Amino acid sequence: DEEVQKTNDDAAQCKRYAVDKGYWKDNFIRFFTNAADRKTPEISRGYFARVRGLGVLLERFLELTSCKCQIVSFGAGSDTLFWRLHEAGKQPERFFELDFRCITNRKCLAIKTRKSLSERLVSASVTPQGVTSQHYCLLPADLRDVKQVEEVLTAAGLDKTRPTLFLAECVLVYLEPKCSSALIEWAGRNFATSLFLNYDPFKLGDNFGQIMVDNLKSRGLDLLGRDSCPSLVSLKERFKACGWARSEAVDLNTVYRALPRAEVQRIERLEFLDEGELLQQLLHHYSINWAVNDAAQLGLASISYY
């Protein structure tokens, strides 16, 4: 668990560097991680595609629900999404974050000691066990235990009848397939109007993918779910088999090409990229997979990059 938890620090540092370089705006990331050492342009452009790609789908969900919804972020780590949405006036009615206790403890301390974070919470209680407030909750939980996840969220006020967005960024691939499937199925079977956004590496069986796996193993990390995501088709079918009515998946190359051209041209001017082949390979081995249930007929099936 300790090595997996360290990936949160790595991701936060990469995001901090990209934000400081101007790839996207985030006024809150500095409260969760120190200034970062230089990252390669490939890494920063990859994170840009990840953040903006997920953002396109998330913002569409918020539009279709008029923000009368709730968001559940699995393995949220040092993510700043709640504060960014609050700043933009796009705050959902409820926002729940789950992660390992050691991660939530650190985030609790950051929230408690930084006014720019705590002042955006209404009727907040910040303790070493977590944060509860009118709109935002930070809760310790083990995602491998779906029963615990449900109990923690239910106690915090999660409403199964409310439109719900589930978010998992580089989370499911670290779980054994039976655990990730149980989590996906719990969400799919219990939330009739919902969207699940999943960001993960895939195609890890080819040469480039094996290099990625070996690199992570050298750091003590094992991608327990790597065999459950060999292709975009398998990613889509996994969600359908777990109770989701509709599922789509694209690689980050597709996402990168779908983003507004002016925005892509702007970030490509930030740092010189000597050779584009490595970036293309990286983007080709990460995916955004989204699944929909739309019992309320809000038009969630229209959420797409096309």
N, C-alpha and C positions, 0 to 999 in steps of 0.2 A: 504493500500500500504506500509506503514512504516514497518509493521512486515514482509512482504514478502521481502522487501529490506534488512532487517537484516539477512536473510538467506544467502546473499552474504558474509557477514562477517563471519558467521559460517563456510561456505564452505572454504573460504580462510584460516581460521585458521586451519581447519582439513588438508588441503593440505600442509600448511606450516609445520605443525608438521610431517607429513609423509615424506616430502622432507628432512627435517632436520634429520630424522631417517634413511634416505637412501633408501626409497621405490622406488623412481624414481628421476631423475635429473631435476631440474628446477632452473636455475640461476637468475630468475626474480621475483619469488613469494615474495621474501623478500622486494621488493620495494612497495608492495601493502598491506602488513599486518605485524604486529609485530610478534615476536617469540610467539609460542602458548603454552598454558598449555598442560599437558599430555592428550593424547587421548587413548582410549582403542585399543588393537590390532585389534579387530573386525572392528572398524571404519577405521583404517588405511588400513587394507587389502581390505575393501570395496571400499575405494577411489582408491586404486591401481588397482583393477579390473575395476573400472569406467574409470580411465584415460588411462590405457593401452588398455582396450577393445575398447573404442572410437578411440584410436590412431591407432589400427590395420586397421580399416575400412577407416579412414581418409587417412592414408599413402597409402593405395591401390588406393584410388581415385586420389591422387596426382601422383602416378606412371602412372596410365592409362591416365591421362591428361597431363603428363609431366610438371606439375605445371602451365600449361597455362589455368588457371581457376580463379574463385573467390570464396571466402568464406564469408558467411553471418552468424554471430553468434547472435542469439536472446537471450536477457537477459545475455549478456556476463559477466557482473559483473567485478570481479578482475582477470578474466582469463588471462593467459599469453601465450596463444597458438601462437599468431602472433610472439612474440619475440622468442619463442622456435623454430618455423619453420624457422625464419630468421637465427638464430644461426646455425641451422642444414643444411642450404643451400636448404631448401625445401619451400621457400616462394612462395605463389601464386601471380598471377599478381595483384589482388586486395583483400583486406581483410576489411570487414565492421563489426563493432560491434554496437549493439543497446542495450540500457537499459534506465531505469528511469533517469531523468535529475540529481537527486542528486547523483546517482552512477557514471554517466559519468563525473560530475563536479569533484568528488574526483579523478577519474582516470586521468582526464586532468591535475590536479595539480601534481600527481605523475609523469606523463610523462614530464611535463614542468620542474620539479625540479631535475630530475635524468638523468644525461647524458647517463647512460647505456641504458636508454629507448629511449630518444630523438635522440641520434646519429644514431639510426637505421632507422629513418624516413627521407625520401627524400622530399624536398620542402614542409616542414610541416608548417601548421598554427595551433597553439594551443591557443584556446580561452576558456572562461568559457562555451561557447555554444558547444564545441566539438573539435575534431581534424580532420583535413583533410591533406592528404599528397598523394604522388604519389602512394603508395601501401596500406596505412592503413588509415581507417577513423573510428572515434569514434563518435557516433551520439545519441542524446537523442530522444527517441520515446516511445510511449505507444503501446505496442504490441496488446492491445485490439482494436486498431483502425487501421485496415488494410490499409485504404486509407492513413492515416498519414505515416504508415510504407513505403508504396510504394512511396509516395512523397519525403520523406526524403532520401531514397536510390537512387531514380532516380536523384535527385538533386546532389547527391554525385558521380554519375557516374556508378551506377550498370547497367550492360549490360545483357539484357535478352537472348541474343544469345550466351553468353559465358558459358561453363560448370561451374556449380555452386553447391557448397556444402552448405547446410543449417544445422546449428547446434543449438540444443536446449537441455540444460542440466538442469533438474529439473525446467522447465519453463512452459510447457504446462499444467501440473497438477494443477498449481495455477490459470489458466484461466478458465472461464466458458466454457463449451463444445462448444457453438456456436462461441466463440471467437477463441479458438484453432483450430477448424475446418476451420474457415474462413482464418486463417493464413496458415494452411496446404494446403488448396485449392488454395489460391493465388499463393503459390510457385509451386504447382503441375500443375496448368493450364498455368502458364506463363513461365516456364523454361523447355524447351523440353529436355535438357540434364542436368540432375541434380541428386543429392543425398541428402536426408534428413536424418540426424542422430538425433535421439531423445532418451534421457535418462530420465526415470521417474520411480517412484514407481508404482506398480500395485498390483492386488490381495488384495485390501484394505478392502474387505468385510469379510475375514476370521478372526479368533481370533487374530493372530499376526498382521494382517493389521489394525484391529481396535485399537490395542494398539498403533500402529504408529500414527493413526489419532488422537486418544485421547491425545497423548503426544504433538502433534503439536497444537491442540486446546488449550491446557493449556498454550501455549506460544502465543496465539492470532492468530494462523495461521489456515486458513480453506482451505483445498484442494478442490477447486471448481470443479476440473475436475476428482475427484476420481471415479465417477460412469461411466466415459467413458473409463476406463481402467481396467475392471475386469479380463481380461485374455490376454494371448499372441495372441490368435486368434482375439480378439476384437481390439487389437492394430494394427494388420496387416490390418484388414478389414477397419478400420477408414481411413487409408491412401489411400487404393484403392478406397474408396467411394469419396475421395476428389481429384481424378484425377491422382493418381500415378499408373504407369503401373505395378509395382512390389513392394511388401512389405514383410519384414521378421521381426521377433522378437524373442529374446531369453532372458532368465533370466541370472542374473550375475553368477549363479552357472555354467551354460554352458560356459560363457565367461571365467571364472576362470580356468576351466578344459582345455579350448582350448589354453590358453597362453603357451608359451614355458616352458617346465617343469623345466629347469635349472633356469629360471628367478623366477618362483614361489617358488622353493626350496630356492633360495637366500633370498627372502623377508620373507619367513616363519622362517628363522633363526634370523631375526632382533629382534623379540620380542616373548616371550613365550605366547602361547595361551592355557589357562587352559582347556577350553571346546569348542569344535568346533560347537556345536549345534546352538548357537546364531548366529555365522557367517553364517552358512548354511541357517538359517531362513532369515537373512537380505538379503543375495544374492538371495534368492528365491523370494523376494518381490521387487526387482528392475529389470528393463529391459533395454535392448538396442534394439531399433526399428529402422530399416532403410528402406527407400523407394527409388525407382529408376525410373527415366525416361531416356531413352537412344536413343533419336532420331538420334544422331550422330554415333551410333553404336561403342562406344568406349570400349565396354565390361563391362559396369558398373554392369550388372546383375551378373557378376562373383564375385562381392565383397561379402565376407562372411567369417565366421570363419572356414569353413569346407574345 
